[in-house]
Amino acid sequence: MVKIVNATEAKNRFGDMIQRAYLRGQHLIIKRGDIPVVAIVPISDYEKLIPQDKVSIDLANSIKEDKARKQLLKFLDKVHKKMPQISEDEANQDIQKAIYGIRKAK
């Protein structure tokens, strides 16, 4: 989905716009007056536009980290859906029991 915003709105809501692009995959076109001047797109889409040999090493590493982060979040989401619903206190008690058991075994 593409959203068109004027430069003033982009300036005032820049953080929100970054989140929309990163978390929701939204493309945003910034216009000044009636002229579209720049776009904010998710880095994964930008990567598809620019040949890999033209991307700086820092950006390439950042892209790899972003992909790894997204894969981790997907994995954690799957794990959380399969886990039973327990309270934070109960989880902390289980952790403390495990730590005690490991220390006792040493």
DODREN-51451 format. One line per 5 residues: number of its first residue (from 0); their letters; for each residue z, y, x of N, C-alpha, C, CB. Coordinates in steps of 0.2 Angstrom, whole numbers, plus 5000, padded with zeros to 4 digits. Last residue first. Glycine has a CB too. Example, Ala and Ser with C-alpha at 12.3 -4.5 7.8 and 13.67 -1.06 7.14 Angstrom:
REM DODREN-51451
1	sa	5035/4989/5064/5036/4995/5068/5039/5000/5064/5029/4997/5070  5039/4972/5066/5039/4978/5062/5039/4984/5066/5045/4978/5057
//
This chain:
REM DODREN-51451
105	kakri	5202/4855/5133/5202/4856/5140/5207/4854/5144/5201/4863/5141  5206/4853/5120/5202/4848/5123/5202/4849/5131/5195/4847/5120  5211/4865/5116/5216/4860/5117/5212/4854/5121/5218/4857/5110  5199/4873/5115/5204/4874/5121/5209/4869/5122/5208/4881/5119  5193/4867/5104/5190/4867/5111/5195/4868/5117/5185/4872/5111
100	gyiak	5203/4869/5094/5201/4862/5096/5198/4862/5103/5197/4860/5091  5203/4883/5094/5209/4880/5096/5207/4873/5098/5214/4880/5090  5190/4885/5089/5192/4888/5096/5198/4884/5098/5193/4896/5096  5191/4879/5077/5186/4877/5082/5188/4879/5089/5179/4879/5080  5200/4888/5071/5202/4881/5071/5197/4878/5077/5201/4877/5065
95	qidqn	5193/4900/5071/5199/4899/5075/5201/4892/5076/5205/4903/5071  5183/4896/5062/5181/4898/5069/5187/4898/5073/5179/4906/5069  5190/4894/5050/5186/4889/5053/5185/4890/5060/5180/4888/5049  5195/4908/5048/5200/4902/5049/5196/4896/5052/5203/4900/5042  5183/4914/5046/5187/4916/5052/5192/4910/5053/5190/4923/5051
90	aedes	5179/4908/5034/5175/4908/5039/5179/4909/5046/5169/4912/5039  5189/4913/5026/5189/4906/5027/5184/4905/5033/5186/4903/5020  5187/4927/5026/5193/4924/5029/5193/4917/5030/5199/4926/5024  5174/4928/5020/5175/4929/5027/5181/4927/5030/5174/4937/5028  5171/4913/5009/5174/4920/5011/5174/4921/5018/5181/4921/5007
85	iqpmk	5156/4905/5006/5163/4905/5008/5165/4912/5010/5164/4900/5014  5144/4896/4999/5147/4902/4998/5154/4902/5000/5146/4905/4991  5135/4886/5011/5139/4887/5005/5142/4894/5005/5145/4881/5005  5118/4889/5016/5125/4888/5017/5129/4889/5011/5127/4894/5022  5105/4891/5013/5107/4884/5013/5115/4884/5014/5104/4880/5018
80	khvkd	5103/4905/5015/5102/4902/5008/5105/4895/5008/5094/4902/5007  5106/4906/5029/5111/4909/5024/5110/4906/5017/5110/4916/5024  5094/4900/5034/5100/4897/5035/5106/4899/5030/5103/4899/5042  5084/4909/5030/5084/4902/5027/5091/4899/5028/5079/4898/5031  5089/4921/5037/5089/4921/5030/5088/4914/5027/5082/4925/5027
75	lfkll	5087/4916/5050/5094/4917/5047/5094/4918/5040/5097/4924/5050  5073/4916/5050/5077/4910/5051/5084/4911/5048/5077/4908/5059  5070/4929/5048/5067/4924/5043/5071/4918/5044/5060/4923/5044  5076/4935/5060/5078/4937/5053/5076/4932/5048/5076/4944/5051  5068/4929/5070/5075/4927/5069/5078/4929/5062/5079/4931/5075
70	qkrak	5056/4935/5067/5056/4927/5066/5064/4925/5066/5053/4924/5072  5059/4948/5070/5057/4946/5063/5057/4939/5062/5050/4949/5062  5062/4947/5083/5067/4949/5079/5065/4947/5072/5068/4957/5079  5049/4943/5088/5055/4939/5089/5060/4940/5084/5057/4939/5096  5042/4955/5085/5040/4949/5082/5046/4944/5083/5034/4946/5086
65	dekis	5049/4964/5093/5049/4965/5086/5047/4959/5083/5044/4971/5084  5046/4959/5106/5053/4959/5104/5053/4960/5096/5057/4965/5107  5032/4962/5106/5035/4955/5107/5042/4954/5104/5034/4952/5114  5033/4976/5106/5029/4972/5100/5032/4965/5100/5021/4972/5101  5039/4978/5118/5042/4980/5112/5039/4977/5106/5041/4988/5110
60	naldi	5029/4974/5127/5036/4971/5126/5039/4972/5120/5040/4973/5132  5019/4983/5124/5018/4976/5123/5024/4972/5122/5013/4973/5128  5025/4995/5127/5024/4994/5120/5022/4987/5119/5017/4998/5119  5026/4993/5141/5032/4994/5137/5031/4993/5130/5035/5001/5138  5013/4991/5145/5017/4986/5146/5024/4987/5141/5019/4985/5153
55	svkdq	5001/4999/5133/5006/4999/5139/5010/4993/5139/5010/5006/5139  4986/4993/5128/4992/4994/5126/4997/4994/5132/4995/4989/5121  4973/4989/5132/4974/4997/5131/4982/4998/5130/4970/5000/5126  4973/4976/5131/4973/4979/5138/4974/4986/5138/4966/4977/5141  4972/4974/5117/4979/4972/5121/4979/4975/5128/4979/4965/5121
50	pilke	4965/4987/5107/4964/4981/5111/4970/4980/5116/4958/4981/5116  4972/4991/5092/4971/4993/5099/4970/4987/5103/4977/4998/5101  4974/4986/5079/4969/4991/5080/4967/4992/5087/4971/4997/5077  4984/4977/5080/4978/4974/5078/4972/4979/5079/4978/4972/5071  4995/4986/5082/4993/4981/5088/4986/4978/5086/4998/4975/5088
45	ydsip	4996/4992/5070/4993/4996/5076/4991/4991/5081/4999/5000/5078  5002/4981/5063/4996/4983/5061/4992/4987/5067/4996/4987/5055  5014/4981/5070/5010/4975/5070/5003/4976/5068/5013/4969/5065  5020/4993/5068/5018/4992/5074/5013/4986/5074/5023/4991/5079  5015/5001/5052/5019/4996/5056/5016/4994/5063/5020/4990/5052
40	viavv	5010/5018/5053/5009/5011/5051/5014/5007/5055/5001/5009/5053  5006/5034/5049/5012/5030/5051/5011/5023/5049/5019/5033/5049  4994/5045/5054/4996/5040/5050/5002/5037/5053/4990/5035/5049  4987/5062/5052/4990/5057/5056/4992/5051/5051/4996/5059/5060  4980/5071/5043/4980/5072/5050/4982/5066/5055/4983/5078/5052
35	pidgr	4970/5075/5029/4974/5070/5032/4974/5070/5040/4972/5063/5030  4971/5091/5022/4967/5087/5027/4972/5082/5030/4965/5092/5033  4976/5100/5014/4972/5095/5011/4969/5090/5016/4967/5098/5006  4990/5103/5023/4986/5106/5018/4982/5101/5014/4980/5111/5021  4991/5089/5031/4992/5096/5032/4988/5100/5028/4992/5098/5039
30	kiilh	4997/5073/5028/4992/5078/5027/4995/5085/5028/4988/5077/5020  4999/5056/5033/5002/5063/5033/4996/5068/5033/5007/5064/5039  5000/5041/5026/4996/5046/5028/4999/5053/5027/4989/5046/5024  5008/5026/5029/5009/5032/5026/5004/5037/5030/5016/5035/5027  5010/5009/5024/5006/5014/5028/5007/5021/5024/4998/5012/5028
25	qgrly	5023/4997/5024/5019/5003/5020/5016/5007/5025/5024/5007/5016  5031/4987/5027/5024/4986/5029/5020/4992/5026/5022/4980/5027  5045/4988/5025/5041/4986/5019/5033/4985/5021/5042/4991/5014  5050/4991/5038/5053/4985/5033/5049/4983/5028/5060/4988/5031  5042/5000/5044/5044/4995/5047/5047/4989/5043/5050/4997/5052
20	arqim	5038/5010/5033/5033/5007/5037/5036/5000/5041/5031/5011/5043  5051/5013/5029/5046/5010/5024/5041/5007/5028/5043/5016/5020  5057/5018/5041/5060/5012/5037/5055/5009/5033/5066/5013/5034  5049/5030/5042/5049/5024/5047/5052/5018/5044/5054/5026/5053  5053/5037/5031/5046/5034/5031/5046/5029/5037/5042/5040/5033
15	dgfrn	5066/5039/5033/5065/5035/5028/5058/5032/5028/5066/5039/5021  5065/5048/5044/5068/5042/5045/5067/5037/5040/5076/5043/5045  5058/5059/5038/5055/5055/5043/5058/5048/5044/5055/5059/5050  5059/5069/5028/5061/5062/5027/5058/5057/5032/5058/5060/5020  5055/5081/5033/5061/5081/5030/5063/5073/5029/5061/5084/5023
10	kaeta	5042/5078/5038/5047/5081/5042/5054/5080/5039/5046/5089/5043  5035/5074/5026/5036/5069/5032/5041/5072/5036/5029/5069/5035  5036/5086/5018/5040/5080/5016/5041/5075/5022/5036/5076/5010  5027/5093/5026/5034/5095/5025/5038/5090/5023/5034/5101/5020  5015/5086/5026/5018/5087/5032/5026/5089/5031/5015/5092/5037
5	nvikv	5014/5075/5011/5012/5082/5015/5017/5082/5021/5013/5088/5010  5008/5059/5010/5013/5064/5009/5011/5070/5013/5020/5061/5012  5002/5044/5002/5000/5050/5006/5005/5055/5004/4993/5053/5003  5003/5027/5005/5006/5033/5002/5004/5039/5006/5014/5032/5002  4996/5011/5003/4996/5017/5006/4999/5023/5002/4988/5019/5008
0	m	5000/4994/5004/5000/5000/5000/5000/5006/5004/5006/5000/4995
//
